[in-house]
Amino acid sequence: MSTTEAVLVSVRALMMRYGSTTTLEDVDLDVPAGADMALTGRSGSGKTTLLLVIAGLLVPTQGTVTWPGLDGNPRVRRGQIGMVFQAPALMPELTALQNVTLPLRLRGVDRPTAERDALEALVAVAAADLRDALPTQLSGGQQQRIAIARVLAGRHRLVLADEPTGALDRAHAFEAALALRDGVAAVGGALVLATHDPELAELFDHRVAIVDGSVRHSVRTS
């Protein structure tokens, strides 16, 4: 990275401690604009914690987090960051299409445009046929595909995904991960996806492994 303008988020000397337990220690990480990054590590290694710090939702015990490539106003910046959590958190009274459309409507997007973008996102995750279904009519994996579509439709500059494919079968996990990667890239954004699956991580150009609280970087060479 040659210029700070190319960096969306910069983490320096990060430490996270919960009581007497240190989860992350001396972590340095830059997330460049346009990056596709897999964050790996065993369960409890601190992947979720690091994503929440990057999002500005968790304050580190020590160290600094800056967002040189995002808006300086925290309220505006939050709208530039989309998150996919392990639990889909869909609105139970809304259909799949309405769940994907809702955040766009709340941002002031007109209904036809919001529904068009929502349907495109559903197509990208192979869930267009679920558009009229309520969450209670969907499996856990299907619900997670709707949650992924909801973030894709938002066209965020930075997307953070915490084990978003854990409830999906192998084929759909890779399909959804690629849809996230390519969908975010199509709007010039960056994606950081936490996963415990080393084969899925190989889909990403940048890989960051959390080992004993610190990060190790690798880059795909082919």
N, C-alpha and C positions, 0 to 999 in steps of 0.2 A: 504494500500500500504506500503510494508515494505522497499522498496528500490527505490531510485530516478531513477534507471535504468529502472524500470517498468513503469515509467511515460513518456508518449510522450510529453505532454504539461502541463505546470504548470502556473497558473494565480494567482497572489497574490495582494491583496489590490487594485484591479482594480477599477478605476473610469473613466467614459466617460461622458463628458459634452459638449453639443452643445449650445454655447452662455450661456444663463442663465438657461438652462434646463439640469438637471442631469439625464441621461438615466440609467447608472449603477453606483453602489456605493459600495465600500468595498467588491468586489466579489473575493472569493477564489475558485479555481476549479482545480482539477487534472483530466486529461484524461489518464487513464492507457492503456497500450498496450492490445489489445484484447477486449476492452470494447465495449458494445453496450449501448448507452446513448440517452435518449430522453430529449430534451430541450423544456420545455413548458412555456407558458405565454401568456397573452392577446396580441392583436395586438398593436404594438408600445412599448412593454415592454422591448425591447433590445435584443431579440433573435438573429436577424440578425447581430447586432453590435457585440455581443459576438462571433459569428462564425467568423466574419471578423478579430477580434482581435486574436482569436486562430490560424487562418490561417496566421497571420503575415501581413495582408493586411491593417490593421488599427492600428495606434499607440494610445495607451490609453492616456487620459489626465493625469492620475496618475497611479502608480502601475507598476508591472513588469510582463512580459510574457517571459518564457523560454521554450526551446524545448529539454529537456535532453535526450529524446528517439529518436530524429530525428537528421539528419545530421547538423553539425555546420555551414556548408556553406549555406547561404540563398538561393542561386540559386539551389543547389542540394535539399535542404529541400522543396522548392516549388514543385519539382517533386514528393516528397513523400506524398504530400497532394492533394487529389482530392476533387472537390466541385461540388455539384448539386445545382443550383440556382432555384429560383421560375420560371424564364423564361428559356426555354430549350436552346435557343441560338444555334440552329443547322445551319450548312452551307446550304443555300437554294439550291445550285446547286449540292449537293451530296446526294446520296441515304442514307437510314437509315444505311445500312451496312458500307458504306464509311464514314459516320459521326462517327461511333463507331471505325472504323479502323484508321482514320486519326491521332489521338494523338499517337497511337502505332507506326505508320510509322514515325512520326516526332521524336520519341525517338530512331529510328534505328532498330525497330523490322522488321524482314523480312516479306514480304507480306503473304506467306502461314500461318505463325504463327499468324500474326496480324488478318487475316481474320478468322482463327479458334477461337481465343480468343474472337473476336468481335461477332461471331455467337453464341458462348456459352453464352455470356452475354445477347444477344437478347433472347435466349431461356429462360434464367433465369427470364426475366421480361415479358414473354409471348408475345414477339414481333417478333419472327422469321419470321412470315408470312408477316411482313412489310419490310423485308430486302431490297427490290428493290424499295420501295416507296420514293419519294421526300418529303421533309417537307411540301410543299404546298398541298400534297395529304393526309396529316395526320391531325387528330383532335389535339387540344391542349393536351389532355391527352395522345394520342399516341406519340406525340413529346416528352413529358416529360418522357415516358418510354424509348425512345431512348437515351435521355440525361442521364438517370440513368444507362442504359447499357454501355454507353460510359465511365462512371466513374468505373463501375464494371470491365470492361475489362482492366483498367489501373493497377489493383492490388496495389493500394496505401496503405501505412502503416496507413494513417489517412484519413477518408472520412468525410466531413462536408456537410450536406444536409439541405438546407433552405426551409422548407415547400415543399418538392419535390412531395408530393402526392395531393396537393391542387386542381389540375385540373383533378384528376382521380375520377371515381365513387368508391363507397365503396369497392366493391370486388377487383378492380384493385389497389386501394390505399393500402389495406392490403397486397396484393400479391407483389406489388412493394417494400413496406417497408420491408417485410420479405426477399425478394430477395436481397435487399441492405444489410440487417443485416447478412444474412447467407453467401452472397458472400464475404463481407469484412472479416467476421470471418474465412472463408475458407483459406484466405491467411495470417491469423494472424494479420490483421489490427484492427483498432478501428473505430467506427462509432459514430458520434454525429449528431442526426437528430432533427431539430427544427420542432415542430408541434403544432397546436392549438387543435388537436383532442385527448382528454384524453383517449379514448378507444385504439387508435393507440399507444399512449405512453405506455400503459400497456404491449405491446409486448416486451418492452425493460427491461433489468435487472436493469439498473440504470436510474433514472429519476431526472432531475434537473428542478425545477420550478423557474422562475424569478418572484418575487413578490415585488413590490415597489422598484425595482432596485437592490435587493439582491437575492441570490440564496438559495434554500432550497432543500435538498437532500432526496431521498427515494430510496429503493432497493426492487425489487420484491422478495416476500417471498415464492411464489409457482409457 
